[in-house]
Amino acid sequence: MSAQRSRVLAKAATLIEALPWLERFHGKTVVIKYGGHAMTDEALRHSFAEDVVFLRYAGIKPVIVHGGGPQINAALEKHGIESRFTAGLRVTTPEAMEVVRMVLVGQVGRDVVGLINRHGPFAVGMSGEDANLLTAERKRAVVDGQEVDLGQVGEIVEVQTGAVRSLLDDGRIPVISSVARGDDGQIYNVNADTAASALAVALDAVKLIVLTDVEGLYADWPNSDEVIDRLTTDELAELLPTLSAGMVPKMEACLQAVRGGVPQAHVLDGRVPHALLLEVFTDEGIGTMVVPGRGGAA
């Protein structure tokens, strides 16, 4: 068999492998939390946009929720505003909130929309403020037994999905900035992992996918780089107190999504080109998958 024929057959095998996943997910909503290195590396930014458009053409309804930590840090520094973190969350003063809102909605969101729309008129940028998509209240945090003031950091208390559903029905790709409004009229900075999880539940999504800068959830970090490829909500709840601060909000988001009715949630290495397609359309998948119930981690 010629080398060219082998390559062609290998491509055909890859396409056929995707068939059951195309059947399973066609017409379904997938919520993707976009962040980490995939958001700052130029080549990865383009491959992410291609993946999202591929999902759209495959009949899947992608919804993107993004943060923008590095961009916010740079903008705050430029404006002479100190970045402070408590309990893993950015302390957000009114001055900082103005910058956060400007960066997430006016810069990062527009960049993501522009990348996707190179491939067609798909992406529409939104903030959690638009059409009361996300309503939040002030988040309380306790450190060493003492309640601390995080400023305008919000906890989501309500999700109204009407506008997002209308966009999806029109064949669009919503790109959502994790900023919310409170009933008190305040604007709140909301953790993007948490926002993605709440949206996945409210939209009856078939999957939540969280892109990050690690291969997945490690079984025994830093002693081993073995990745847990699958675990249940019960097992994850037991592991949460032992996880590093950076992984807690991501794994909590997966836990809350699956407990809220999303069939599966995934943490993927966004540094891998086309990580989204590898997860959705291949038998092996990549990263760590969280599923309901009890059982042994694979």
Protein Blocks (a to p, Z undefined) as FASTA:
>chain_A
ZZklmmmmmmmmmmmmmmmmmmmmgoiacddddehjllmmmklmmmmmmmmmmmmmnopa
cddddddfkmmmmmmmmnopacddeehiacddfklmmmmmmmmmmmmmmmmmmmmmmnoc
fbccddfklgolaacddddddeehiacdebjadcdfbdcfklmmmmmmnopacddddbdd
dfkopacdddfklmmmmmmmmnopabdcdddfbfbdcfbbckbccdcfbdcfklmmmmmm
mpcfklmmmmmmmmmmmmnopabdcdddfkbghklmmmmmpmklgajdddehedddZZ
